[in-house]
Amino acid sequence: MVAFFVVTMSLLHIFFPPFSNEYVAHRKTYKPIIRKRDSTNLALLEQFTDKITTQAKDSVVTELSKQLILEYKNHLDKANLRLQQYTKIKNELVQAQSFRGRSSFRFWIFMFGLTTLSLFFSCKSLFDDLSKGSSYRFQLLSLSGIFVSLFWITHLLFQTEKDFEQNTYVFAILLVALLASIFTYFLIKNYTYKDDIILRQLSLIDRIKTIHYPKVAIKALYSERNDKAMLSTDTVRENADAFDDDIVNTLKEI
């Protein structure tokens, strides 16, 4: 159970929000603060303009003050325009640098490499489990690793847009990963079965060469040279029956 939890832990991220409610609420206060700052500055300037116009008696001071207020407004407008242009270019550069919905190709290839590595070792583990006859628990663990790896590979390859709700994407990716995992399981099982057949046939050939054939050959050679049967605990007939039984049992297992 611990091993299964460790293998599938990366899928648990969908149950947690990317940001806390406190962080989201705090982030929303940034733009209102900026807007209030700019509007308050403009309001103070307008009040100051009215006071200068109605109370100042020196025309030079009045003109300088008006000129200062005008320059401040122009500077504020230009600064806001430059910030808008900066934000626009920044977003364009971020979009140009992104790859398959990720921040960059560097990050994408890093994640894809890890998931591919995980898929390789999960497939190898399943192959070893099937070839060695491990219990279904270990096979399930290996299959879970394949499922998780395929989930992230599908996620990295295809989830690049936000046209639908997140739950729709997650369900689709889970379904694809599940179907691909089942296909991979039977594919590996099929190859494992073929390898097992080959290994059993090779094992039979080895037993014929090292066990069955020498027993019969030695008795036949002794009988040919001495014109009598060789004294032993087993007979040629018993050796032949053992040879036949070995072949039959091997064929049944295949």
C-alpha positions in Angstrom: 0.0 0.0 0.0 2.9 2.4 0.8 4.5 1.6 -2.5 1.3 2.1 -4.4 0.8 5.4 -2.7 4.3 6.5 -3.6 3.8 5.6 -7.2 0.5 7.4 -7.6 1.3 10.3 -5.4 1.9 12.7 -8.3 -1.8 12.3 -9.4 -3.0 13.7 -6.0 -2.1 17.3 -7.1 -5.5 17.6 -8.9 -7.2 17.7 -5.4 -5.2 20.7 -4.3 -5.6 24.3 -5.6 -2.5 25.9 -7.2 -2.8 28.9 -4.8 -4.3 29.4 -1.3 -7.4 31.5 -1.0 -5.5 34.0 1.1 -2.9 34.4 -1.7 -5.6 34.8 -4.4 -7.5 37.4 -2.3 -4.3 39.3 -1.6 -3.1 39.3 -5.2 -6.5 40.9 -6.2 -5.7 43.9 -4.1 -2.7 45.0 -6.2 -4.5 46.6 -9.1 -7.0 48.5 -6.9 -4.0 49.9 -4.9 -2.4 51.2 -8.1 -5.7 52.6 -9.4 -6.3 54.4 -6.1 -2.8 55.8 -6.1 -3.1 57.3 -9.6 -6.6 58.6 -9.0 -5.6 60.1 -5.7 -2.6 61.8 -7.2 -4.8 63.3 -10.0 -7.4 64.5 -7.4 -4.7 66.2 -5.4 -3.4 67.9 -8.5 -6.8 69.2 -9.5 -7.3 70.5 -6.0 -3.9 72.2 -6.1 -4.7 73.7 -9.5 -7.9 75.2 -8.2 -6.2 76.7 -5.2 -3.5 78.2 -7.3 -6.0 79.7 -9.7 -8.1 81.3 -7.0 -5.6 82.2 -4.4 -2.2 82.8 -6.0 -1.6 86.5 -6.8 1.8 86.1 -8.4 1.3 85.3 -12.1 4.8 83.7 -12.4 4.0 81.2 -9.5 0.7 80.5 -11.1 2.2 79.7 -14.5 5.0 77.6 -13.0 2.5 75.6 -10.9 0.2 75.0 -13.8 3.2 74.0 -15.9 4.3 71.6 -13.1 0.9 70.0 -12.9 0.7 69.6 -16.7 4.2 68.0 -16.8 3.2 65.6 -14.0 0.1 64.5 -15.9 2.0 64.0 -19.1 4.7 62.0 -17.3 2.1 59.9 -15.6 0.3 59.2 -18.9 3.6 58.3 -20.6 4.7 56.0 -17.7 1.3 54.2 -17.8 1.7 53.8 -21.6 5.3 52.4 -21.2 4.0 49.9 -18.5 1.3 48.8 -20.9 3.8 48.3 -23.7 6.2 46.5 -21.3 3.4 44.1 -20.2 2.3 43.4 -23.8 5.9 42.7 -24.9 6.5 40.5 -21.8 3.4 38.4 -22.5 4.4 38.0 -26.2 7.9 36.9 -25.2 6.5 34.5 -22.6 4.2 33.1 -25.2 7.0 32.8 -27.7 9.2 31.0 -25.2 6.5 28.5 -24.1 6.4 25.0 -25.5 3.4 22.7 -25.5 1.7 24.7 -22.8 4.8 24.8 -20.5 6.9 27.8 -19.7 9.8 26.7 -21.9 11.2 23.8 -24.0 13.9 23.4 -21.3 11.2 22.7 -18.6 9.1 20.5 -21.0 12.0 18.3 -22.0 13.0 18.0 -18.3 9.5 16.8 -17.3 9.1 14.6 -20.4 12.5 12.9 -19.7 11.5 12.1 -16.1 8.1 10.6 -17.2 9.7 8.6 -20.0 12.3 7.2 -17.6 9.5 6.3 -15.2 7.6 4.6 -18.0 10.6 2.6 -19.1 11.4 1.2 -15.6 7.7 0.5 -15.0 7.5 -1.5 -18.2 10.7 -3.3 -17.3 9.3 -4.1 -13.8 6.1 -5.4 -15.3 8.1 -7.6 -17.7 10.2 -9.0 -14.9 7.0 -9.6 -12.8 5.3 -11.5 -15.6 8.4 -13.5 -16.6 9.3 -14.5 -13.0 5.7 -15.3 -12.0 5.4 -12.6 -9.3 2.1 -12.1 -7.4 -0.6 -9.9 -8.8 0.2 -7.2 -6.2 3.6 -6.5 -7.8 2.0 -6.6 -11.3 -0.6 -4.1 -10.1 2.2 -1.9 -8.7 4.1 -2.0 -12.0 0.9 -1.3 -13.9 0.2 1.7 -11.7 3.6 3.1 -12.5 2.8 2.7 -16.3 -0.6 4.4 -15.8 0.9 7.3 -13.9 3.7 7.7 -16.5 1.3 7.6 -19.4 -0.9 10.1 -17.7 1.9 12.7 -17.5 3.2 11.9 -21.0 -0.3 12.5 -22.3 -0.6 15.6 -20.2 2.7 17.0 -21.5 1.9 16.2 -25.2 -1.7 17.2 -25.5 -2.9 19.5 -22.7 -1.8 22.8 -24.2 -5.2 24.7 -24.3 -7.9 25.7 -21.8 -11.0 25.4 -24.0 -12.8 23.2 -21.5 -13.1 22.8 -17.7 -10.1 21.3 -16.0 -12.1 18.3 -14.9 -12.9 17.5 -18.5 -9.2 17.5 -19.4 -8.3 15.4 -16.3 -11.0 12.8 -17.1 -10.0 12.6 -20.8 -6.3 12.1 -19.8 -7.1 9.5 -17.2 -9.2 7.6 -19.7 -6.5 7.7 -22.4 -3.8 6.7 -19.8 -6.0 3.8 -18.6 -6.6 2.4 -22.1 -3.0 2.8 -23.0 -1.9 1.1 -19.7 -4.2 -1.9 -20.5 -2.8 -2.1 -24.0 0.7 -1.9 -22.7 0.0 -4.6 -20.1 -1.3 -7.1 -22.7 1.5 -6.2 -25.1 4.2 -6.9 -22.5 2.4 -10.0 -21.4 2.3 -11.3 -25.0 6.0 -10.7 -25.5 6.7 -12.2 -22.1 4.7 -15.3 -23.1 6.7 -15.7 -26.3 10.0 -15.3 -24.4 8.8 -17.9 -21.9 8.0 -20.3 -24.7 11.4 -19.9 -26.2 13.1 -20.3 -22.8 11.1 -23.5 -22.1 12.0 -24.9 -25.5 15.7 -24.1 -25.0 15.5 -25.6 -21.5 14.0 -28.8 -23.0 16.8 -29.0 -25.6 19.4 -28.5 -22.9 17.9 -31.4 -20.8 17.8 -33.6 -23.9 21.5 -32.9 -24.5 22.7 -33.2 -20.9 20.3 -35.7 -19.3 18.1 -37.8 -21.6 20.4 -38.4 -24.5 23.5 -39.3 -22.4 21.6 -41.8 -20.4 20.3 -43.7 -23.4 23.6 -43.3 -25.4 25.7 -44.7 -22.6 23.5 -47.8 -22.2 23.4 -48.4 -26.0 27.2 -48.0 -26.3 27.8 -50.4 -23.4 25.4 -53.0 -24.9 27.1 -52.7 -28.3 30.6 -53.2 -26.9 29.8 -55.9 -24.3 26.8 -57.6 -26.0 24.8 -57.4 -22.8 22.7 -54.9 -21.0 24.3 -52.4 -18.7 23.5 -52.9 -15.0 21.9 -49.7 -13.6 19.1 -48.6 -11.4 17.0 -47.5 -14.4 16.3 -49.2 -17.7 16.3 -47.8 -21.3 12.6 -48.1 -21.2 12.4 -45.9 -18.1 14.7 -43.4 -19.7 12.6 -43.3 -22.8 9.4 -42.8 -20.7 11.1 -40.0 -18.7 12.1 -38.4 -22.0 8.5 -38.6 -23.4 7.0 -37.3 -20.1 9.4 -34.3 -20.2 8.4 -33.4 -23.7 4.7 -33.8 -23.0 4.9 -31.7 -19.8 6.8 -29.0 -21.6 4.3 -28.8 -24.4 1.5 -28.6 -21.8 3.1 -25.7 -20.1 3.6 -23.9 -23.4 
